[in-house]
């Protein structure tokens, strides 16, 4: 017999624990911890620290500052993800040095029509 929802189970954390995914798992874990702790710390330290005491509603300003912190964390995570080296690019570079006779196929605006 199968348990309910067993057909919906994916690989889960076992994929992140593989050696080739170690850096991704570390970055994801660090970003997750930052997403939890930094906005909470920012909110309470700016609220209780009277950073926005001069405003009429310091709780709203503290919450707004926490939202800015969340957006900064997301932006940094996306920036790091886009700037990391791709395995495919590295493999293509190695293959390109081995076989310089055949150019890569033309795509998009550079494609030559043959019809």
Backbone torsions as a table, in degrees:
resi	resn	phi	psi	omega
1	UNK	NA	152.1	178.5
2	UNK	-112.4	151.7	177.7
3	UNK	-82.6	158.7	-178.9
4	UNK	-66.0	130.9	179.1
5	UNK	84.0	4.5	-178.6
6	UNK	-66.3	-30.3	-179.7
7	UNK	-72.1	-13.2	-177.8
8	UNK	-96.4	-4.5	-178.2
9	UNK	-72.5	134.9	176.9
10	UNK	-104.9	-167.7	-179.1
11	UNK	-68.9	-22.6	175.1
12	UNK	65.0	-139.6	-175.8
13	UNK	-73.0	-15.4	-178.0
14	UNK	-62.5	-29.0	177.5
15	UNK	-68.8	-40.7	179.9
16	UNK	-70.4	-23.0	-177.9
17	UNK	-84.3	-6.3	178.1
18	UNK	-70.2	152.4	-173.9
19	UNK	-60.3	-40.2	-177.2
20	UNK	-70.6	-15.5	-179.3
21	UNK	-105.2	10.9	-174.9
22	UNK	-61.8	-45.6	-179.3
23	UNK	-65.1	-38.5	179.0
24	UNK	-64.7	-43.2	179.7
25	UNK	-64.7	-39.2	178.6
26	UNK	-64.5	-45.1	179.7
27	UNK	-65.3	-41.9	179.0
28	UNK	-64.2	-43.1	178.2
29	UNK	-63.4	-42.7	178.7
30	UNK	-64.7	-43.7	178.9
31	UNK	-64.3	-37.9	178.7
32	UNK	-64.4	-44.7	177.3
33	UNK	-62.8	-41.9	177.9
34	UNK	-63.8	-39.7	-179.1
35	UNK	-65.8	-27.6	179.1
36	UNK	-85.6	-51.6	-169.8
37	UNK	-82.0	-43.3	-173.3
38	UNK	-63.7	-43.6	177.1
39	UNK	-64.5	-37.8	179.1
40	UNK	-66.4	-45.0	178.5
41	UNK	-63.2	-42.5	179.0
42	UNK	-62.4	-43.7	-178.5
43	UNK	-61.7	-53.6	-175.3
44	UNK	-71.7	-34.7	179.2
45	UNK	-71.0	-34.3	178.1
46	UNK	-78.7	-28.9	179.3
47	UNK	-75.9	-52.6	-178.9
48	UNK	-78.8	-20.0	178.0
49	UNK	-83.9	4.0	178.2
50	UNK	57.0	36.7	177.2
51	UNK	-66.8	-36.8	-179.7
52	UNK	-112.8	33.9	-178.8
53	UNK	-67.0	-25.5	-179.0
54	UNK	-74.0	-15.1	-179.4
55	UNK	-86.6	166.6	178.8
56	UNK	-75.9	-24.5	-176.8
57	UNK	-136.8	82.9	-175.6
58	UNK	-66.2	-26.3	179.5
59	UNK	-66.4	-42.9	179.8
60	UNK	-64.9	-41.3	178.6
61	UNK	-66.4	-37.6	177.3
62	UNK	-66.0	-40.6	176.9
63	UNK	-64.9	-40.4	177.2
64	UNK	-61.7	-40.3	177.3
65	UNK	-65.1	-36.9	176.6
66	UNK	-64.3	-37.9	177.9
67	UNK	-65.6	-39.2	176.5
68	UNK	-62.5	-41.2	178.1
69	UNK	-62.1	-42.2	178.0
70	UNK	-61.3	-43.7	179.6
71	UNK	-65.3	-35.6	176.1
72	UNK	-65.2	-42.6	178.7
73	UNK	-62.0	-44.5	179.2
74	UNK	-63.7	-43.6	-179.4
75	UNK	-62.6	-42.3	179.1
76	UNK	-66.4	-40.1	179.3
77	UNK	-63.3	-44.3	179.7
78	UNK	-66.3	-42.0	178.6
79	UNK	-59.6	-46.2	179.7
80	UNK	-64.9	-39.1	-179.4
81	UNK	-65.6	-39.3	-179.7
82	UNK	-74.4	-24.8	-177.3
83	UNK	-97.3	2.8	177.6
84	UNK	-79.8	155.0	-178.1
85	UNK	-69.4	139.2	176.6
86	UNK	-93.0	138.6	176.6
87	UNK	-64.7	-36.6	-179.0
88	UNK	-64.8	-39.9	178.9
89	UNK	-65.5	-39.6	179.0
90	UNK	-65.4	-42.6	178.7
91	UNK	-65.6	-39.7	179.4
92	UNK	-66.8	-36.3	178.5
93	UNK	-66.3	-39.2	178.2
94	UNK	-67.4	-43.8	178.8
95	UNK	-66.7	-35.2	-179.7
96	UNK	-65.9	-32.0	177.7
97	UNK	-76.1	-25.0	179.1
98	UNK	-80.0	-36.8	-173.5
99	UNK	-127.2	90.7	-178.2
100	UNK	-93.6	-1.2	-176.1
101	UNK	-76.9	-36.8	-176.5
102	UNK	-102.0	119.3	177.6
103	UNK	-74.5	160.1	178.5
104	UNK	-68.7	156.3	-179.8
105	UNK	-66.6	147.0	178.2
106	UNK	-83.4	138.1	-178.9
107	UNK	-132.7	162.4	174.5
108	UNK	64.2	-131.3	-177.0
109	UNK	-69.5	-18.7	-177.4
110	UNK	-91.7	-1.7	-178.2
111	UNK	-73.8	137.3	179.0
112	UNK	-95.1	124.3	-179.7
113	UNK	-77.2	139.8	-179.3
114	UNK	-117.0	8.3	-177.9
115	UNK	-99.3	NA	NA
